[in-house]
Amino acid sequence: MFHTVLIANRGEIACRVAATAKRLGIRTVAVYSDADANAKHVQACDEAVHIGGSSPQESYLRWERILEAARQTGAQAIHPGYGFLSENEAFANACAQAGLVFIGPPASAILAMGLKAESKRLMAQAGVPLVPGYHGQDQDPALLQREADRIGYPVLIKASAGGGGKGMRAVERAEDFATALASCQREARNSFGDDAVLIEKYVQRPRHIEIQVFADTLGNCVYLFERDCSVQRRHQKVLEEAPAPGMPPEMRQRMGEAAVAAARAVGYVGAGTVEFIVEQSPRGMDFFFMEMNTRLQVEHPVTEAITGLDLVEWQLRVANAEPLPLAQHELRMQGHAIEARICAENPDQQFLPATGTLQVYRKPLAASFTHASVRIDDGVREGDTISPFYDSMIAKLIVHGDTREQALARLDQALAQTHIVGLSTNVQFLRHVVRSRSFAQAELDTALITREQAVLFHQDPVGLARALSAVVADTLYQESPAVTTQLGWIDPIARRDGWRSHGQTVRTFAFEYLGQSIEAALTYERGGRFSLVVGDNPATDLRWQPQADGDLLVDGPGGRCKAHVVRQGETAHVFTPLGATRVECVDRLAHAGETAVEGGRLTAPMPGKVVSFAVQAGDQVKPGQVLAIMEAMKMEHTLTAPADGEVLELLYAPGDQVAEGAELLRLSS
C-alpha cells in the first residue's frame, strides 16, 4: 500500500479521504488556497502545501502546482476527490508522466465518458439503452434548433463536457430555445472550458437512478447496487437514497449489468457511477443511459451505509493494483440510507447561494466514518467562512435504518438538531421535503420539488405564539439565569434589584415576525407567575426551565415546546423540534427617527462576477424583465426588474467582480 497520498481537493471530500487513509496508516498531504489556509481539511492531513490564490483557477485547478507539491512531499499517489480535476484526463495523464498513481480511472476512460456525445455512441455499441436525442459534433445553433424541433419539445440541453447541473436547461417551447442554448453554452464554457452541448428528449415523470460500479486492473467489475437521486433543484441533487424505493429485483439486476457493460466498454478502473434516467409509465419503468461520472460521487455514503463497505478504501486498494475485495455474488444490501445535502442557500429566493460565517454550527452527532445510524461528512467547523469561491455545500447528513420509514424519521430528527447561524441554509427546506407527501410515500421524480412547492417554500413550522414565547422566555433567562423559584422557573422580581412598588408589572416587547410588526405584553406577578399576551391572543401563563443541553423547555402561548434561541444582533434564531425560524427584536429607541431607504437600486445578492447586462441606459423595463446575469458559486443567477421603470445608469461592466450589496444599475422609481 502507498505510504503517502496527496489529496488534490478541499472541504468534506478531502477530510473524508484523509480519515480512511489515516485508518489504513497512510500519510496524507493536503493542498490549500489562500481562502483555505486554516480550513478543516488542512488540519486533517499530516502535511499541507499552499498552491495559490482563492479562486479555483488560481489553485485547485492548477495541476502543475499540485504535481510539484506531490514531488516535494514524496507522495506516491494523488486522490482527486470529486469536482475540480477529478475528471480531467490531462491531469490523469500528467500524473502518470510524473510517476504518480492517479487514484481514478485511466485517462482514456475519463475522455471517453467525459464527452457526453462520444459516450452515447459507445453505449449504443455496448447495447446500453439511450434516450432519443442529438449527440453530434456540429454545434451550429441553427442545426441544434432544427434537431430540437425534430426531437419534439420539451427537450433538454446539456453541456457535453459537464456535470453537476451546470450548462443544463429544459426548454418547453421552440421560441425559447435560442436563449436557453446561449445560456447553457456560456455556463459550460465558464465551468468546463468547452461549450459543446447535446440535445435530448425531456423524459416525462423521470426518476434519476444511478448505479455504483467498481473495477480493478485484473478485469473484475461489479455493481454495488443503486441510488435514487430524483429529488433535485436546478438539476442538482438535494436528497439521495439507497436502495431506490420500489425497485424490482429483476430491474436492479438489468440496470447493474448494463452499468457493468458501460464500464467495460471504456476499460474502466476504480469507482464510477453510471447514471440512468428512468421513465415511469402505466406499463412499468424503462431506463436509459444518461452519463457516467468517472469518479467517486458526493452521495457515495448511502452506498457505504447499506453495504457496510468503505469505498475510499476500495479506491486505494484498486489503485495499488489489488483485486476487488468482493465478487458480485458476495455483495449484500442491508436496510435503507438517505443523504441530505446541507447547503448555504436561500430556498425561498430560488435557492440563491449564501456566504457568511458559521457563527453557530451545532451538529446532531460528531462526524463518523463508520456504519452508524447517523453520520455527518463535512469540511467546516464553527467559526469558518463559506466563501463565494467554491460550491455552497456545508455538509452531508447521512442516516441509516432498517426500513425507509425508520431512516426518514431519523433524518427528520437529525435535521431538527442541526442548528446553523450566520448565513441562510436549506436545513428547514430539507425537513419540509422529508415530510412532504410525495417523498414520504416514495412518489419520486425530478419534478417533486415543483409539485410539492406549496408545502416546501415560505413555511412557518414554529408559529407566531411559540416563536415569541421562546424569545421572551430566553430574554428573561439571559437577564437572570441564576434566580429560580421553588418550581424551577426564573423569577426576575425575586432579584435584589427586581423590587417593584406594585404587585403587578407589565413589560412590552416589540417584534417583527415574517414581515409583521407584533407586540407582546408580559405581566410580572409576585410568586414567580408570569402571563404573556401575543398580539390579539388572550393572556396565557408563561413558564420556562433550562435543560441540560442548553435548551429551554417553554410553556406559553402555543403550548409546550423545547427551544434553543441564538442571538445575532437584533435577530433571535429560534430552533425547535417542529422547525426553526427567526424573530427580529425591535429596539424602538434605537430605531427612532430612521427613514426608509430610497428605492430605484438593483444590487448584487451575493459576491460574484457580472456576466452580462440585458439592458442599457434609457431602456424602459417591466416587472420580471431580465436586467443582468451574475455568476457566483459556479452557477449563473438572473436578476430581474422589480417594477416598471427606466434604466438610468449601468454601474459595472461585464466581467467585473462585485461585492454583495453592490449597486449594479439604477432604475427610475
C-alpha positions as CSV (number, residue, x, y, z in Angstrom):
1,M,0.0,0.0,0.0
2,F,1.1,3.6,-0.6
3,H,2.9,5.3,2.3
4,T,1.9,8.9,1.2
5,V,-1.1,10.1,-0.7
6,L,-1.7,13.7,-1.8
7,I,-5.4,14.8,-1.8
8,A,-6.0,17.2,-4.6
9,N,-9.2,18.7,-3.3
10,R,-10.7,20.6,-0.4
11,G,-13.6,20.5,2.0
12,E,-15.5,17.5,3.2
13,I,-14.2,15.1,0.5
14,A,-10.6,15.9,1.4
15,C,-11.5,15.2,5.1
16,R,-13.3,12.0,4.1
17,V,-10.3,10.6,2.1
18,A,-7.9,11.6,4.9
19,A,-10.0,9.7,7.5
20,T,-9.8,6.4,5.6
21,A,-6.1,6.9,4.8
22,K,-5.4,7.5,8.5
23,R,-7.2,4.3,9.4
24,L,-5.0,2.4,6.9
25,G,-1.8,4.0,8.2
26,I,-1.3,6.1,5.1
27,R,0.3,9.6,5.4
28,T,-1.7,12.3,3.8
29,V,-0.8,15.7,2.2
30,A,-3.3,18.5,1.8
31,V,-3.2,21.3,-0.7
32,Y,-4.9,24.6,0.0
33,S,-5.6,28.1,-1.4
34,D,-5.4,31.5,0.2
35,A,-9.0,31.2,1.3
36,D,-8.4,27.7,2.8
37,A,-5.3,28.5,4.8
38,N,-7.0,27.5,8.1
39,A,-9.5,25.0,6.7
40,K,-10.5,21.8,8.4
41,H,-9.0,19.6,5.6
42,V,-5.6,21.3,6.1
43,Q,-5.7,20.3,9.8
44,A,-6.9,16.7,9.0
45,C,-3.8,15.8,6.9
46,D,-0.3,15.2,8.1
47,E,1.2,17.9,5.9
48,A,-0.1,20.8,3.8
49,V,1.2,22.8,0.8
50,H,-0.1,26.2,-0.3
51,I,-0.8,26.2,-4.0
52,G,-2.2,29.6,-4.9
53,G,-5.0,32.2,-4.8
54,S,-8.5,31.8,-3.6
55,S,-10.3,31.1,-6.9
56,P,-10.1,27.5,-8.2
57,Q,-8.4,28.8,-11.4
58,E,-5.5,30.1,-9.2
59,S,-5.2,27.0,-7.0
60,Y,-7.2,23.7,-7.2
61,L,-7.3,23.7,-11.0
62,R,-3.5,24.4,-11.3
63,W,-2.4,20.9,-11.7
64,E,1.2,21.7,-12.3
65,R,1.4,23.2,-8.8
66,I,-0.3,20.1,-7.4
67,L,2.2,17.8,-9.1
68,E,5.0,19.9,-7.7
69,A,3.5,19.6,-4.2
70,A,3.4,15.8,-4.6
71,R,7.1,15.8,-5.7
72,Q,8.1,18.0,-2.7
73,T,6.3,15.9,-0.1
74,G,7.2,12.4,-1.5
75,A,3.7,11.4,-2.4
76,Q,3.3,8.3,-4.4
77,A,-0.3,8.8,-5.4
78,I,-2.9,11.5,-5.8
79,H,-6.6,11.2,-4.9
80,P,-8.6,13.9,-6.8
81,G,-11.8,13.6,-4.8
82,Y,-14.7,14.9,-6.9
83,G,-15.1,18.1,-8.9
84,F,-12.0,20.2,-9.8
85,L,-9.5,17.8,-11.5
86,S,-11.2,14.5,-10.8
87,E,-12.5,14.1,-14.4
88,N,-9.6,15.8,-16.2
89,E,-7.9,13.4,-18.5
90,A,-4.9,15.8,-19.0
91,F,-4.3,15.8,-15.2
92,A,-4.6,12.0,-15.1
93,N,-2.0,11.7,-17.9
94,A,0.3,14.3,-16.2
95,C,0.2,12.2,-13.0
96,A,1.3,9.1,-15.0
97,Q,4.1,11.0,-16.7
98,A,5.3,12.3,-13.3
99,G,5.4,8.7,-12.0
100,L,2.4,9.2,-9.7
101,V,-0.6,6.9,-9.3
102,F,-3.9,8.7,-10.2
103,I,-6.5,7.2,-7.9
104,G,-9.1,7.0,-10.5
105,P,-9.8,5.6,-13.9
106,P,-7.4,5.7,-16.9
107,A,-7.3,8.9,-18.8
108,S,-8.8,7.2,-21.8
109,A,-11.9,6.3,-19.8
110,I,-12.3,9.8,-18.5
111,L,-12.0,11.2,-22.0
112,A,-14.5,8.7,-23.4
113,M,-17.1,9.3,-20.8
114,G,-16.4,13.0,-20.2
115,L,-17.7,13.9,-23.7
116,K,-21.3,13.0,-23.5
117,A,-21.8,12.7,-27.2
118,E,-18.9,10.2,-27.5
119,S,-20.1,8.3,-24.5
120,K,-23.6,8.0,-26.1
121,R,-22.0,6.4,-29.2
122,L,-20.0,4.0,-27.1
123,M,-23.0,3.0,-25.1
124,A,-25.1,2.4,-28.2
125,Q,-22.3,0.0,-29.4
126,A,-22.4,-1.7,-26.0
127,G,-26.1,-2.3,-26.1
128,V,-27.0,0.2,-23.3
129,P,-30.4,1.8,-23.8
130,L,-30.3,5.5,-24.8
131,V,-32.7,8.5,-24.7
132,P,-33.6,9.8,-28.2
133,G,-31.6,12.9,-29.0
134,Y,-28.8,14.6,-30.9
135,H,-25.2,13.9,-29.9
136,G,-23.3,15.2,-33.0
137,Q,-20.2,17.4,-33.2
138,D,-21.8,20.0,-35.4
139,Q,-22.7,22.8,-33.0
140,D,-24.2,25.3,-35.4
141,P,-27.1,27.0,-33.4
142,A,-29.4,26.7,-36.4
143,L,-28.8,23.0,-36.7
144,L,-29.3,22.5,-32.9
145,Q,-32.6,24.3,-33.2
146,R,-33.7,22.1,-36.0
147,E,-32.7,19.0,-34.1
148,A,-34.6,20.1,-31.1
149,D,-37.7,20.7,-33.3
150,R,-37.2,17.2,-34.8
151,I,-37.0,15.5,-31.4
152,G,-40.0,17.4,-30.1
153,Y,-40.5,19.6,-27.1
154,P,-39.8,19.6,-24.2
155,V,-36.1,19.0,-24.8
156,L,-33.1,19.1,-22.5
157,I,-29.9,21.0,-23.5
158,K,-26.8,19.6,-21.7
159,A,-23.2,20.6,-21.7
160,S,-21.3,17.8,-23.4
161,A,-18.3,18.1,-21.0
162,G,-20.4,19.0,-18.0
163,G,-21.9,17.7,-14.8
164,G,-23.5,18.8,-11.6
165,G,-26.4,20.5,-13.4
166,K,-24.1,23.2,-14.9
167,G,-24.8,24.1,-18.6
168,M,-28.2,22.4,-18.5
169,R,-31.6,23.8,-19.4
170,A,-35.0,22.3,-20.0
171,V,-36.8,24.0,-22.9
172,E,-40.6,23.8,-23.3
173,R,-41.1,25.9,-26.5
174,A,-39.2,26.4,-29.7
175,E,-39.2,30.1,-29.3
176,D,-37.2,29.8,-26.0
177,F,-34.5,27.5,-27.5
178,A,-32.0,30.1,-28.7
179,T,-31.9,32.0,-25.4
180,A,-31.6,28.8,-23.4
181,L,-28.8,27.5,-25.7
182,A,-26.8,30.7,-25.3
183,S,-27.0,30.5,-21.5
184,C,-26.0,26.8,-21.5
185,Q,-23.0,27.4,-23.7
186,R,-21.8,30.3,-21.7
187,E,-22.2,28.4,-18.4
188,A,-20.5,25.4,-19.9
189,R,-17.6,27.5,-21.2
190,N,-17.0,29.1,-17.9
191,S,-17.3,25.8,-15.9
192,F,-15.6,23.3,-18.2
193,G,-13.8,25.3,-20.9
194,D,-16.0,23.6,-23.6
195,D,-19.3,25.0,-24.8
196,A,-20.4,21.9,-26.8
197,V,-23.9,20.7,-26.0
198,L,-26.2,17.8,-26.8
199,I,-29.9,17.8,-27.1
200,E,-32.2,15.0,-25.7
201,K,-35.9,14.3,-25.3
202,Y,-37.0,15.5,-21.9
203,V,-38.5,12.4,-20.3
204,Q,-41.8,12.9,-18.6
205,R,-42.0,12.0,-14.9
206,P,-38.4,10.9,-14.9
207,R,-36.5,9.3,-12.0
208,H,-32.8,9.7,-11.7
209,I,-31.3,6.4,-10.6
210,E,-27.6,5.7,-10.7
211,I,-25.5,2.5,-10.3
212,Q,-22.3,2.4,-8.3
213,V,-19.7,0.4,-10.2
214,F,-16.2,-0.7,-9.3
215,A,-13.5,-2.3,-11.5
216,D,-9.9,-3.4,-10.8
217,T,-6.9,-3.7,-13.0
218,L,-7.3,-7.5,-13.2
219,G,-10.5,-7.4,-15.3
220,N,-13.0,-7.7,-12.4
221,C,-16.0,-5.4,-12.4
222,V,-19.1,-5.3,-10.0
223,Y,-22.0,-3.1,-9.3
224,L,-22.8,-2.0,-5.7
225,F,-26.5,-1.6,-6.3
226,E,-28.3,1.7,-6.9
227,R,-29.1,5.1,-5.5
228,D,-32.2,7.2,-6.3
229,C,-31.2,10.9,-6.8
230,S,-34.5,12.1,-8.2
231,V,-35.1,15.0,-5.7
232,Q,-33.3,17.9,-7.4
233,R,-33.3,21.6,-7.7
234,R,-31.7,23.4,-10.7
235,H,-30.7,20.0,-11.9
236,Q,-28.6,19.4,-8.8
237,K,-29.3,16.7,-6.2
238,V,-30.9,17.5,-2.9
239,L,-31.6,14.1,-1.3
240,E,-30.2,10.7,-2.3
241,E,-31.2,7.3,-1.0
242,A,-30.3,3.7,-1.4
243,P,-31.7,1.4,-2.4
244,A,-34.2,3.0,-4.8
245,P,-37.7,2.7,-3.5
246,G,-39.9,0.4,-5.5
247,M,-37.0,-1.1,-7.5
248,P,-37.9,-4.6,-8.6
249,P,-35.0,-7.1,-8.1
250,E,-35.1,-8.0,-11.8
251,M,-34.7,-4.4,-12.9
252,R,-31.9,-3.9,-10.4
253,Q,-30.0,-6.7,-11.9
254,R,-30.6,-5.5,-15.5
255,M,-29.5,-1.9,-14.6
256,G,-26.5,-3.3,-12.7
257,E,-25.4,-5.4,-15.6
258,A,-25.9,-2.5,-18.1
259,A,-23.7,-0.3,-15.9
260,V,-21.0,-3.0,-15.8
261,A,-21.2,-3.3,-19.6
262,A,-20.8,0.5,-19.8
263,A,-17.7,0.4,-17.6
264,R,-16.2,-2.5,-19.5
265,A,-16.8,-0.7,-22.8
266,V,-14.2,2.0,-21.8
267,G,-11.8,-0.2,-19.9
268,Y,-12.8,1.3,-16.6
269,V,-10.8,1.0,-13.4
270,G,-11.8,2.2,-9.9
271,A,-15.0,3.8,-8.6
272,G,-17.5,5.1,-11.1
273,T,-21.2,5.9,-11.3
274,V,-23.4,5.1,-14.3
275,E,-26.4,7.4,-14.3
276,F,-29.7,6.4,-15.8
277,I,-32.9,8.3,-16.5
278,V,-35.9,6.1,-15.6
279,E,-39.2,6.7,-17.3
280,Q,-42.3,5.8,-15.3
281,S,-45.4,4.8,-17.2
282,P,-48.5,2.7,-16.6
283,R,-46.7,-0.2,-18.3
284,G,-43.8,0.0,-15.8
285,M,-40.3,1.5,-15.7
286,D,-37.8,1.8,-18.6
287,F,-34.3,3.1,-18.1
288,F,-31.9,5.0,-20.4
289,F,-28.2,5.8,-20.1
290,M,-27.6,9.4,-19.2
291,E,-23.9,9.7,-18.4
292,M,-21.1,8.2,-16.4
293,N,-19.3,10.1,-13.7
294,T,-15.7,8.8,-13.7
295,R,-15.0,9.5,-10.0
296,L,-16.4,9.0,-6.5
297,Q,-19.8,10.6,-6.1
298,V,-20.9,13.1,-3.5
299,E,-23.6,10.6,-2.4
300,H,-21.3,7.6,-2.0
301,P,-22.0,7.4,1.8
302,V,-25.5,5.9,1.3
303,T,-24.0,3.0,-0.7
304,E,-21.4,2.6,2.1
305,A,-24.3,2.6,4.7
306,I,-26.3,-0.2,3.0
307,T,-23.3,-2.4,2.1
308,G,-21.1,-1.8,5.2
309,L,-18.1,-1.0,2.9
310,D,-15.6,1.8,2.8
311,L,-15.5,2.9,-0.9
312,V,-12.4,5.1,-0.4
313,E,-10.5,2.0,0.9
314,W,-11.6,0.2,-2.2
315,Q,-10.3,3.0,-4.3
316,L,-6.9,2.9,-2.6
317,R,-6.6,-0.9,-2.9
318,V,-7.6,-0.9,-6.6
319,A,-5.1,1.9,-7.3
320,N,-2.5,-0.2,-5.6
321,A,-3.2,-3.0,-8.2
322,E,-5.0,-5.2,-5.7
323,P,-8.1,-7.2,-6.7
324,L,-11.6,-6.1,-5.7
325,P,-12.2,-7.1,-2.1
326,L,-15.5,-8.9,-3.0
327,A,-17.1,-10.5,-6.0
328,Q,-20.7,-9.7,-7.2
329,H,-22.3,-12.7,-5.5
330,E,-20.7,-11.7,-2.2
331,L,-22.2,-8.2,-2.1
332,R,-25.3,-7.7,0.1
333,M,-27.6,-4.8,1.0
334,Q,-28.9,-4.1,4.5
335,G,-31.5,-1.5,5.4
336,H,-32.1,1.9,3.9
337,A,-30.0,5.0,3.8
338,I,-30.7,8.7,2.9
339,E,-28.3,11.6,2.4
340,A,-29.3,15.2,2.7
341,R,-27.0,17.9,1.3
342,I,-26.9,20.9,3.7
343,C,-26.1,23.9,1.6
344,A,-25.6,27.7,2.2
345,E,-28.5,29.0,0.2
346,N,-32.0,30.5,0.5
347,P,-34.6,28.1,-0.9
348,D,-37.3,30.8,-0.6
349,Q,-35.3,33.0,-3.0
350,Q,-34.9,30.4,-5.8
351,F,-32.0,28.7,-3.9
352,L,-29.8,31.8,-4.1
353,P,-26.4,30.7,-2.7
354,A,-25.3,32.4,0.5
355,T,-22.0,33.4,2.0
356,G,-21.0,34.2,5.6
357,T,-19.5,32.9,8.8
358,L,-20.8,29.8,10.7
359,Q,-21.3,31.6,13.9
360,V,-23.2,28.6,15.3
361,Y,-22.7,25.1,13.8
362,R,-24.4,22.6,16.1
363,K,-24.5,19.0,14.7
364,P,-26.6,16.1,15.9
365,L,-23.6,13.8,16.1
366,A,-19.8,14.1,15.8
367,A,-18.6,13.2,12.3
368,S,-18.1,9.4,12.0
369,F,-16.9,7.3,9.1
370,T,-18.3,4.1,10.4
371,H,-21.5,2.2,9.5
372,A,-23.7,4.1,12.1
373,S,-27.3,5.3,12.1
374,V,-26.3,9.0,11.8
375,R,-23.2,10.3,10.1
376,I,-22.0,13.8,9.1
377,D,-19.4,14.4,6.4
378,D,-18.2,18.0,6.4
379,G,-15.2,20.1,5.9
380,V,-16.0,23.1,8.1
381,R,-16.1,24.0,11.8
382,E,-17.9,26.6,13.8
383,G,-16.3,30.0,13.0
384,D,-15.3,29.0,9.4
385,T,-16.4,31.1,6.5
386,I,-18.4,29.9,3.5
387,S,-16.8,31.9,0.7
388,P,-18.1,32.7,-2.8
389,F,-15.1,30.9,-4.4
390,Y,-16.4,27.3,-4.0
391,D,-19.7,25.5,-4.1
392,S,-22.3,26.1,-1.4
393,M,-22.4,22.7,0.3
394,I,-21.7,22.9,4.0
395,A,-22.1,19.2,5.0
396,K,-23.7,15.9,4.1
397,L,-26.1,14.4,6.7
398,I,-26.5,10.6,6.2
399,V,-28.9,8.3,8.1
400,H,-29.4,4.6,8.1
401,G,-32.3,2.5,9.3
402,D,-33.7,-1.0,9.0
403,T,-36.5,0.4,6.8
404,R,-37.1,3.5,4.7
405,E,-39.7,4.7,7.3
406,Q,-37.1,4.5,10.1
407,A,-34.5,6.3,8.0
408,L,-37.0,9.1,7.3
409,A,-37.7,9.5,11.0
410,R,-34.0,9.6,11.9
411,L,-33.3,12.1,9.1
412,D,-36.0,14.5,10.3
413,Q,-34.8,14.2,13.9
414,A,-31.2,14.8,12.9
415,L,-32.1,17.8,10.8
416,A,-34.0,19.2,13.7
417,Q,-30.8,19.0,15.8
418,T,-28.7,20.8,13.1
419,H,-28.5,24.4,14.1
420,I,-26.7,26.9,11.9
421,V,-26.5,30.6,12.4
422,G,-24.6,33.2,10.4
423,L,-26.0,32.6,6.9
424,S,-29.0,31.1,5.2
425,T,-29.2,27.4,4.8
426,N,-31.6,24.8,3.4
427,V,-32.0,22.8,6.6
428,Q,-35.6,23.7,7.1
429,F,-36.4,23.2,3.4
430,L,-34.9,19.7,3.7
431,R,-37.3,18.9,6.6
432,H,-40.2,20.1,4.5
433,V,-39.2,17.8,1.7
434,V,-38.8,14.8,4.0
435,R,-42.2,15.5,5.5
436,S,-43.9,16.1,2.1
437,R,-46.5,13.5,1.0
438,S,-44.6,12.7,-2.3
439,F,-41.3,12.0,-0.6
440,A,-42.8,10.2,2.4
441,Q,-44.8,7.9,0.1
442,A,-41.8,7.5,-2.3
443,E,-43.7,9.1,-5.2
444,L,-40.4,10.2,-6.7
445,D,-39.5,12.0,-9.9
446,T,-37.3,15.1,-10.7
447,A,-40.4,17.4,-10.6
448,L,-41.1,16.5,-6.9
449,I,-40.0,19.9,-5.6
450,T,-42.1,21.8,-8.2
451,R,-45.1,19.5,-7.5
452,E,-44.9,20.0,-3.7
453,Q,-43.9,23.7,-3.7
454,A,-47.0,24.7,-1.8
455,V,-45.7,22.9,1.3
456,L,-42.0,23.4,0.7
457,F,-41.5,27.2,0.4
458,H,-42.3,30.1,2.7
459,Q,-43.4,27.9,5.5
460,D,-43.8,28.7,9.2
461,P,-43.3,25.4,11.1
462,V,-42.9,27.1,14.5
463,G,-45.8,29.5,14.6
464,L,-46.0,33.1,16.0
465,A,-47.1,32.2,19.5
466,R,-44.4,29.6,20.1
467,A,-41.6,31.7,18.5
468,L,-42.3,34.8,20.5
469,S,-42.9,32.8,23.8
470,A,-39.4,31.3,23.3
471,V,-37.8,34.6,22.6
472,V,-39.4,36.3,25.7
473,A,-38.5,33.3,27.9
474,D,-34.9,33.4,26.7
475,T,-34.7,37.1,27.2
476,L,-35.7,36.7,30.9
477,Y,-33.5,33.7,31.4
478,Q,-30.5,35.6,30.0
479,E,-31.3,38.6,32.3
480,S,-31.4,36.5,35.4
481,P,-30.1,32.9,34.8
482,A,-29.2,32.1,38.4
483,V,-32.5,33.1,40.1
484,T,-35.3,30.5,40.2
485,T,-38.4,29.8,42.2
486,Q,-39.0,26.6,44.1
487,L,-40.7,25.3,41.0
488,G,-37.5,25.9,39.0
489,W,-38.9,28.8,37.0
490,I,-37.0,32.1,36.6
491,D,-38.4,34.9,38.8
492,P,-36.8,38.3,38.0
493,I,-38.9,40.0,40.7
494,A,-37.1,37.9,43.3
495,R,-33.8,39.6,42.5
496,R,-32.4,42.2,44.8
497,D,-32.7,44.8,42.0
498,G,-36.1,43.5,40.9
499,W,-38.2,45.3,43.6
500,R,-41.4,46.9,42.4
501,S,-43.8,49.2,44.2
502,H,-46.7,47.4,42.7
503,G,-47.6,43.7,42.9
504,Q,-48.1,43.6,39.1
505,T,-45.8,45.0,36.4
506,V,-46.3,44.9,32.6
507,R,-43.4,44.8,30.2
508,T,-43.9,45.3,26.5
509,F,-41.8,43.7,23.7
510,A,-41.8,44.7,20.0
511,F,-41.0,42.2,17.3
512,E,-41.1,41.7,13.6
513,Y,-42.1,38.2,12.5
514,L,-42.5,37.1,8.9
515,G,-42.9,40.7,7.8
516,Q,-45.5,41.6,10.5
517,S,-45.0,44.0,13.4
518,I,-46.1,42.3,16.6
519,E,-46.3,43.4,20.2
520,A,-46.1,41.0,23.2
521,A,-47.1,42.1,26.7
522,L,-45.6,40.2,29.7
523,T,-47.2,40.6,33.1
524,Y,-45.0,40.0,36.2
525,E,-46.7,38.9,39.4
526,R,-45.2,38.1,42.8
527,G,-44.6,34.4,43.5
528,G,-43.0,33.7,40.1
529,R,-46.2,33.8,38.0
530,F,-46.0,35.4,34.5
531,S,-48.6,35.8,31.8
532,L,-47.9,36.7,28.1
533,V,-50.2,38.3,25.6
534,V,-49.1,37.9,22.0
535,G,-50.8,40.2,19.5
536,D,-54.6,39.9,19.9
537,N,-54.5,36.5,21.6
538,P,-55.7,36.1,25.2
539,A,-53.2,36.1,28.1
540,T,-51.5,32.7,28.8
541,D,-49.2,31.7,31.6
542,L,-45.6,31.7,30.7
543,R,-43.1,29.4,32.3
544,W,-39.7,28.1,31.3
545,Q,-37.0,25.8,32.6
546,P,-33.4,25.4,31.4
547,Q,-32.4,21.9,30.2
548,A,-29.1,20.1,30.5
549,D,-28.3,20.6,26.8
550,G,-28.7,24.4,26.9
551,D,-32.2,24.5,25.6
552,L,-35.3,25.9,27.3
553,L,-38.5,24.0,28.0
554,V,-41.1,26.7,27.4
555,D,-44.8,26.6,28.4
556,G,-46.8,29.5,27.0
557,P,-49.0,30.6,24.1
558,G,-48.9,27.9,21.6
559,G,-48.3,25.1,24.2
560,R,-45.2,23.4,25.5
561,C,-42.1,23.3,23.3
562,K,-38.4,22.8,23.7
563,A,-36.5,25.7,22.2
564,H,-32.9,26.8,21.6
565,V,-32.5,30.5,21.0
566,V,-29.4,32.1,19.5
567,R,-29.0,35.9,19.4
568,Q,-27.3,37.6,16.4
569,G,-27.6,41.3,16.9
570,E,-31.3,42.1,17.0
571,T,-32.2,38.8,15.4
572,A,-33.2,35.8,17.5
573,H,-32.8,32.4,15.8
574,V,-35.3,30.0,17.3
575,F,-34.7,26.3,16.9
576,T,-37.4,23.8,18.0
577,P,-38.3,20.1,17.2
578,L,-41.0,21.5,14.9
579,G,-38.7,23.6,12.9
580,A,-36.7,26.8,13.0
581,T,-37.5,30.5,12.5
582,R,-36.2,34.0,13.0
583,V,-37.6,36.8,15.1
584,E,-36.5,40.4,14.9
585,C,-36.4,42.1,18.3
586,V,-37.1,45.8,17.8
587,D,-35.5,48.3,20.0
588,R,-37.8,51.3,19.5
589,L,-35.3,53.8,20.9
590,A,-32.6,52.6,18.6
591,H,-34.8,52.9,15.5
592,A,-36.4,56.2,16.4
593,G,-36.1,58.7,13.6
594,E,-35.0,56.2,10.9
595,T,-36.2,56.9,7.4
596,A,-37.0,54.5,4.5
597,V,-34.2,53.6,2.1
598,E,-34.5,55.3,-1.2
599,G,-35.7,52.9,-4.0
600,G,-34.6,52.6,-7.6
601,R,-31.5,50.5,-6.9
602,L,-30.6,47.0,-8.1
603,T,-27.9,45.3,-6.0
604,A,-25.9,42.1,-6.2
605,P,-27.5,39.5,-3.9
606,M,-24.1,37.9,-3.2
607,P,-20.4,38.3,-4.2
608,G,-19.8,37.3,-7.8
609,K,-19.0,38.4,-11.4
610,V,-21.1,40.3,-13.8
611,V,-21.6,38.1,-16.8
612,S,-23.8,40.5,-18.9
613,F,-26.4,43.2,-18.9
614,A,-29.6,42.7,-20.9
615,V,-30.5,46.4,-20.9
616,Q,-28.8,49.7,-21.4
617,A,-29.3,53.2,-20.1
618,G,-32.6,54.7,-21.4
619,D,-34.4,51.3,-21.7
620,Q,-37.9,51.0,-20.3
621,V,-38.4,47.8,-18.3
622,K,-41.3,45.9,-16.9
623,P,-41.6,43.7,-13.7
624,G,-39.8,40.4,-14.2
625,Q,-37.8,41.5,-17.2
626,V,-34.2,40.3,-17.2
627,L,-31.7,43.0,-16.4
628,A,-28.4,41.3,-15.7
629,I,-26.8,37.9,-15.3
630,M,-24.3,37.2,-12.5
631,E,-22.1,34.2,-11.9
632,A,-21.4,33.1,-8.3
633,M,-20.5,29.7,-6.7
634,K,-20.2,28.1,-10.2
635,M,-23.8,29.0,-11.2
636,E,-25.4,31.7,-13.2
637,H,-28.1,33.9,-11.5
638,T,-30.6,36.0,-13.3
639,L,-31.6,39.5,-11.9
640,T,-34.9,40.9,-12.9
641,A,-36.7,44.2,-12.7
642,P,-38.8,44.6,-9.5
643,A,-41.2,47.1,-11.1
644,D,-41.9,49.3,-14.1
645,G,-39.1,51.9,-14.7
646,E,-36.4,53.3,-16.8
647,V,-32.7,52.3,-16.7
648,L,-30.8,55.4,-15.6
649,E,-27.3,54.0,-15.5
650,L,-25.2,50.8,-15.6
651,L,-22.6,51.0,-12.9
652,Y,-20.4,48.0,-13.8
653,A,-19.2,46.2,-17.0
654,P,-19.4,42.5,-17.9
655,G,-16.5,40.7,-16.3
656,D,-16.3,42.9,-13.2
657,Q,-16.2,41.3,-9.8
658,V,-18.7,42.8,-7.4
659,A,-19.3,42.5,-3.6
660,E,-22.6,41.5,-2.0
661,G,-24.9,44.6,-2.0
662,A,-23.0,46.4,-4.7
663,E,-25.4,48.6,-6.8
664,L,-25.2,47.2,-10.3
665,L,-27.6,49.7,-12.0
666,R,-30.0,52.4,-11.2
667,L,-33.7,52.4,-12.2
668,S,-36.2,55.3,-12.1
669,S,-38.5,55.0,-9.1
